[in-house]
Amino acid sequence: MFSPAAREVKGKTASRLHRQQRGALVTGKRATLADVARLAGLSPTAASMILNGRPNTRLSQDAHDRVFAAAEALGYRPNVAARGLRTDKTSTIAFISDVVATTRFASGLIRGALAAAEDADHVMLVLETGGDPARESEAVEAVLDRQVDGIIFASMRAREFFVPDLPPSTGVVMLNATNSKHTASVLPDEHRGGRRAVELLAERGHRSIALIGQSDEAERDLFRSATVARRVAGIREAMAEHDLAFVEEVSIWEWEPDEGYRATRKLLDRQPDVGALLCMNDRLAFGAYQAILESGRSIPGDISVVSFDNDELAAYLRPGLTTVALPHEAMGRRAVEILLSPEAHGETLIEMPAIIRASIA
């Protein structure tokens, strides 16, 4: 509630406000800090301290109420550019990615980052480069011209991300990416995720398990993912702890449904008694589903299936696919929190949650 004096400010200035607003429409000018101060009967310095929330101003509650009432009546919005020149902060951050914005699968990275930026009263500029180093340099120049407070570099697949030279004062966080010069990064905890996938099957008593999609070459190739090797290490560690060995490991380069279908059809001919499939991603599992059902077997009655990523379609398969999710939204949110934190950060790993559906017997 406003104080009586603040209500008087609003009441006595109604006609003056109407004239100011009408004048603003003609001139195209918006209300300034000086307008707010004049309407509240205070100096611009006092109004600025109140609007910026400066503590211990020694200004009365009545003065605070009058300033906020005047700002509301005038529709005052701070001039972010001018404030940035004074404080070296613009409450603006940049999100530069390869193909995250145009890829349905990784769009959660942006959703999480946008939510965290909004919570922190920051604006986020989103730029996409297609992974082209020249366009990445242009994107960096564009956001630096706009005096952003920091930059998040994001990749659809975890990889070493090219970052042009930046001013030392520019904060940087790598999201689903790494860079040797900028060590603050947010990545999925693939090692624990790999362990969890095996545990989902071992806890249900499965011992005849085949691995679909593993490839030593793929693990080392940055085009695949810089963290897939961690996923495989977690898988192997958990298998050893449960005294398990895969009945077969099928190496696949293209982790796509057609490849999963073909590989599973051949596997079922060689290993007709296999009881479970651990697929390296959901797209391989989609193809495996079709091959299993075409062979006359049921899921999970005859063969259980577990995979990774939690692609949107995993919930629509019948039965629903149990998968270890990439926590994209949580990663995006954490990247913004780290960027806006004054503390230095190294690598931050975000837990990959198991999404339990009906594909495990």
N, C-alpha and C positions, 0 to 999 in steps of 0.2 A: 504494500500500500504506500502511496506517495504521501508526504507530509502536507499539512494545509498550505504551506508556502509553495510547494511544488504544484499542488492543484491550482493555486492562484496563478502560477506561471502559465499553466495550460489554459486557464480560463481567460485571463486578461489579454493573452496574445493571440486569441483565435483569429481576429480580423487581420492582425499583423502577419500571422502565419499564412493566411489565405493570400495576402498580397505577395509574400515571399515565394510561395509555391507557384503563384501565377507568373511571377517574374522569372522563376527558374525555368518554367515551361517555354517562355519566350527566348531566354538567353541560352538555354541548354545547360546552365550551370547547376551543380548539385550543392547541397548544403555543406558548409565548411565548418571547421572547428571554431573559427571566429564567430560564425552565425550562432552556434550552440552556446558559446560563452556569452555573447551579447544577450541572447534570449534568457539565459539563466542568471544574468546579472553578475557574472564573475569574469576574471581575466582568462585569456586563452590558456595561460600556463596552468591555472588552477583547474580549468575544465579538462585539459589534457591529462593531468595527473589522475583525476577521478576516472576518466574513460579508460585509461591504461591500467587501472587497478593498482597504482603505486601505493604501497603501504605507508602508514605513519605520515600522512599528508597534513594532519592537524586541521583538516577541513571538517566542518560539522556534517552531521547526517543530513541536515536540511540542505546544505550545499550539494551533497551527493544526489539527493532526491531531485533538486532543481535541474542539475546537469542531465541526469538520465531522462527526466521528463522532457526537457528541451530537445535532447537527441532523438527521442521517440517521436515527438511532435514534428520535427523537421525531416525525419527519415534519414538522419545522418549516418553515413558510412565512412569509416576511416579511409584515407588515401594511402593504400598499401605501398605504392611506389615511394611516396614521400617519407613514410615511416621507415621504409627499408634504407633510404639514404641516411636517416638519422641513427638507426639502430643496427644496420648491417644485417637485418633479418627481414624477410618478406613473407614469412609463413607460407611459402610455396616450395614444394619438392617436385622432383622430376622422376618419372618412371620410364626408363629406356629399355626396350626389349627387342628380341629378334622377331619372333612370330607369336608371342604370347597373346596379344590383343586379338589376332585373327584366328586363333586356334581354340576351338571349343574345349579341348582337353585341359589346357593350362590356364584358362581364363580365371580360375579361382585365385590365382596369384594376384591379379588386378583387383578382384572383388575384395579380398582381404586387405590389400594395401589401401584401397579407397576408403574402406570402413575405418581403418585406423587413422588415416589422415583426417577424415571428418571428425572423429572423436577428439583429435588434437587441434581442431580449428585450423587446419592447413588445407590449401588447395594443391591438388596433384595434377601435373601435366603429364600426359601419356604420349609417348612417341614410339613408333615401331620402325625398325631398320631392315628387316628381312635377313639379318645377320651379315650385312655388307659393311666391312670396316669403314669404307668411305662415307656411307650414310650414317654410321655410328658417330664419326667425327663431326659431321654436319649437325646431328642431333645434339651432341654435347655443346657445340658452339651456340646453338639456338637457345638451349636452356640456361647457359651461362649468361647470355645477353639479357635474359629475364631475371637474373640475380636469384636463382633458386638457392634455398638454404642447404640442399643436399641432393644427391642423385642415387636412385636405386637402379642397378643394372640387372635385368632379369632375362632368364633363358628358359625356353620351353623344356629342353632336356639339360640336366645338370652337366656343365662343361666349363672349360677354361674360356672366359669371355674377354674379348679384346676391349680395352679401355684406353682411350687417347690420353695424352698428358692433360692434367687438370691442375688448377691452382691449389696449393697446399691447404688452403682454408676450406675447400669444398669437401663436405662429408660424403662418403661413398659406402654403400652396402651392396654386396653381391647377393642376388636372390636366385636360388636354384642354379648358382654359378659360382665360379672361383676366379681369382686373379692374384698373381704373385705380388703385385704392388699394394693391393687393397685387401687386407686379410679379414675384414668384417664380412662374414657370409652367413646365409641361412640356407640350410640343406635338409632334406628328409633324412631321418635316421634309418638308412637302408640296411645297416647291419642288423639292428634289432628287428626290422621288418622282415628280413629273410629268416631269422630265427623263429619269429612268430608264425610264419606260414607253415614251417615244418611242424611246429608244436601243435597247430590246429589239427593236423593229420595224426600225429603221434598220440595225442590225447584221446583220440577216438579208436586207437588200437591198430591203425594202418601200418603195415610193414612192406607191402608190395607196392612201391611208389616209383613212378617214372617222372623224370624232369624234362619238360618240353621248352626248348628255346635257349638252353645254355650254350654258350660258345666262348671259348677262351679268347679268341680274336675279338669278338664283339665286346667282351668285358674291357679290353684294353683300348678300344677305339673310342675317341672322344665324341665321334658322331653319335654313338649309341648313348652313352651317359657316363659321366665321370664317376658316378656313384654305383653303377651296376656291379662293379667288382666287389663293393662292400655288401651288396645284397647277396651275391653268390657266397662270399665268405661267411655270412651269417647262416645261410642255408647249410653249408658244409659243416659248420661248427655244431649246429643243432642236430644234424643227422648223426654225427659222431657221438654226441652226448647221449642220444637215444639208441645207440648201437644199431643204426640203420645204414643201409647202402641202397642206392637207386638200382632198380632192376635194369634200367637203361636211361641214358642221357642223350636226348635228341638235340643236336646242334642246328640252330636255325638263324640265319642272318636277318631276314625280313620278318619282324614280329607283327605279322598281319594275319587276318582270319583265314585266307586261302592257304597260307603256309601251315598254320595250325591244323587245319582240316587234313591236308595231305600227310603231314607228319604223323598225325594220330591214326589215320587209316592204316598206314604202314606199321606203326607200332603195335596196333591191335592184332595184326597178322603175326607178328613176331612174338608178342607177349600177350596171348589171349587171356591169361589169368591175372593181369595187372589189376590192382584194386584201387589205385588213386593216381591222379595226375597233378603235378605241381607245375603250373604254367608261369612263364616269366612275365607275362602281362595279360591283361584281360582280352586283348584282341586275339592272341593265340588261343585263349580259352574259348572264345566265341566259335572259332573253327573246330576246336576239339569237341565241343558240344554236338555239333552237327555230325561229326564222324562217329561219335559214340552212339548217338540215337539211330543213325543209318545202319549201324552194325547189329541192331536189335537189342542193344544193351540199354539199361536205364541209368539215370543220374538221380540220386546217389545210390540207388539200390545195388547196381553192379559196379559202378566206378564213381568215386568221389573226385571232385575238382576244386582246386584252390589256385588263386592267381594273385596278381598285384595290380594296383593303380586305382581301382574303383571308378572306372569309366562309367559314365552315366547309363550306358546300356546294360551294365551288369545287373542292375535292379530289375530290368525288364525281361531278362532271360527266364525261362521256366525249366527247372526250378531256379530261383534266384542264385546268383553266383557269389560264393564266399570269397572275399578278396581283402588284401592288405592295402589300405588306401594311401595314396600320396596326399599329404595334408596341405594342399595348395593354399587354401584360404588362411589357415593358421600361419603358414610361412609368410604370406604377403603381409599379414598384420604385424608379425614379429619384425619383419624387415623395416617397416616404418618406425616402430617403437625404438629399434636400435639406432636408426638414422637420427632420430630426434633426441637421443640420450647423449649426455655429455661424456659418458664413460666410454672407454675403448673396449671393443669387443673382438674376439676372434671368431672361430667357427661355432655357430649355433645349430644344433640338430633338433629337429622337430619330430616327435613321435609319429609313427605311421600306425593308425588305428586299424584293428581287424574289424571288418564289416561282415558279421556272421549272417549268412542267409541259409538256403536249404540244400547246398550242393555237397555236403559232407554226410556220409552215413555214420 
